[in-house]
Amino acid sequence: MKKIILAFGLMLAVSVFKAQIYKAKEGGTVISFYSKSPLEDIDATNKGAIVVMNTNTNDIQVRLTIQNFKFKNALMEEHFNENYMETNKKVTNASGVVTYPYRNAIFKGKINEKIDYTKDGENKVTVTGKMEMHGVTKDETYAGTVTKKGDEITIKCKFKIKVADYGIQVPSLYVKNIAEVVDIDVNTILEPYQKQ
């Protein structure tokens, strides 16, 4: 009898542990940016971000491949990657290993408020962490909402990024085309992580 109770307890502990890790659903994350300028507004959407959250610790991580941003025209996309974000820029270390350090934006942070994930509902939150982009790492705090509904958690967040803060230089020829501050909109749906 004790062995049966112990086995049941272990199974329960494993299922609770699994439920603590949530990962973005396939195609469930949309990150977009908008840049208003006198000559032409620029907007793009990225549906390939990886988002993982631990509901036990409130830790959250987002990894975004910059080249996955899609624009309304191919020339804008090319200029974005080559002239501003420099996604093809190579760095070779002392051992001869080549990396492309500007290809991803990574955010590692923690939701500051306590959330009862056993209950459905919307929670206004702030998340504080480190944003790494274009070779620069900065401490950032963003406001948003975390909504629990059934087995899913939806996170929505809007914030602004000053491009100069991340060492993104706009060529003088295009300075009127790009706003100094870009609006970012994040919407992701997470589900309990199932180990394959």
N, C-alpha and C positions, 0 to 999 in steps of 0.2 A: 504493500500500500504506500509506504514511504517513497519507494522508487517511482511509482506512478505520479504521486504529487510532485516530486522533484522534477520529473520529466515534463509535466504540464507547466510547472513554474518556469523552466528553461525555455520552453516553446513560447510562453507568454512574453518573457523578457526579450527574446529574439524578435518577436513581432512588434513589440513596442519600440525596440531600437531601430528597426527598419523604418517605422513610421516617422522617425525623427528626421530622416534625411529626405528632402524633397528636391526634385530635379525638374527643369523645364520640360514640358511636353514637347514632342516632336512638332516643330513649326509653331510652338506656343509662345514664342517671344518675338515681339516687334519693337525695334528701337529705331526711332526716326530723329532727324535733325532738320532744323529750318533756319535759314539765314536770310534776313531781309536786307536788301541793299537798293540804292537808288536806280541801278541799271536793270538788275534781274534778281528776283527771289530764287533761292536755291533750296531744294528739299530732297532728301533721300531716305530710303528705308532699308533696314537690315533685319533679316529674319533668321539669322544663323547663330545668335548668341547662345552660349552655354551658361545656364544659371543653376546654382546649387545652394540650398539653404538647409541649415540644421535647426529645427524648431526647438531643440533642447537648449541650445546655446545662443540662438538668434544670430549666428554667423551666416553671412551671405557672400557668395563670390560670383562674379560675372566675368566672362571672357568673350570678347567680341573681336572677330576678324574684320579689320577695317575694309579690306577689299570686297566684303560682302554687301557693302552699301550699294544700292541700285538707284540710279538717277533717271530723270526723264529723258536725258539724251546722253549718248556715249561720250561726247567730247567733255562734258562736265565731269563725268565719272573718271575719265583719263586725267584731266587736270587735277582733280581731287587727290587721286592716288600718287601721281608723279610730282606735282608742283607743291602741294600743301602737306599731305600726310607722309610722303616719301616711303611708301610701303615696299618699294623694291630696293631701298638702300641697304647695302651689304656692309657687315662689319666682320673683320677677320681677327680672331684673337691670336695670342702668342703661339698657340699650338696649331694654328692654321685652320681652325674650325670657323666656318662661315655661318653667320646668323643674320636674320632680318629683324632687327629689334623694333621696327616701327609697324609691323604687320598687325599687332593686336593691341587692344585696349583692355586693361584688366582692373577690376575693382574688387577689393577685399575689405569687407566691413562688418558692422554689427548693428542690428536694429536696437535702438536705445530703450524702447518701451517694452514692458512685459505684456505678452499676449497669451491668452488662454486658447490654445489651438484645439481644445476639445469642444469648443463652442463655435457655431457658425456666426458670422458677423463681420462688419467692416471696422478696422482700427486705423486711426490716424497715427503715423509714425514718423520718426526721423532715423536715418541710418548714417553712421559715421565710419569713415574708413579711408583707405588710400587708393587714389586713382592713378594708374600708370598709363600714360599715353604719350606717344611721340618722344620716348626717351626721358620723360619727366614724370616724377612721382610727387603728388600733392595730397595733403590731408583735405578731405572734403566732407561736408554734411549736407544731405539732401532730405527733403520732406516728401512724403507720399502716403499711400494707403496699402494696408495688407488686409485682404478679404478672404476669410475661410468659408467655404461652402462644400459640404460633404467631404470628399477626399481631396479636393483641389484648393490650392491657395493662389490667389491672384494678387500680384504686386503691380501698382501703378505709381509712377514717379515722373515729375517734370522738374527740370532744372536748367540753368544756363551755364555755359562754359565760355570763358574769355580765351580766345585762341592763342593770344600772346602768352598766357600763363603756362601753356604747354609747348612753348618754343616753336609754334607753327607760324612761319613767316609767309606773308602774302607778297608775291612779287609786285613791284611798283606798278607794273602794267595792269594788274588786276585789282589794285587796292580799292577801287570803287565798286567792285563786283562782290566783295566778301565783307560781311558784317564783322565787327570786332567781337561781338558776343553772339553765340549760337544757341538756339533753343533746342533742348534734348527732351524727348518724350519716350518713356520706357513703359512697356506693358507686357507682363509675362504671366503665364499660367503654369503653376508647378503641380506635380503629382508625386505621391510617395515613390521613392526610388526602389526599383526592383532589380536586384543583382542578377545578371544574366548568367 
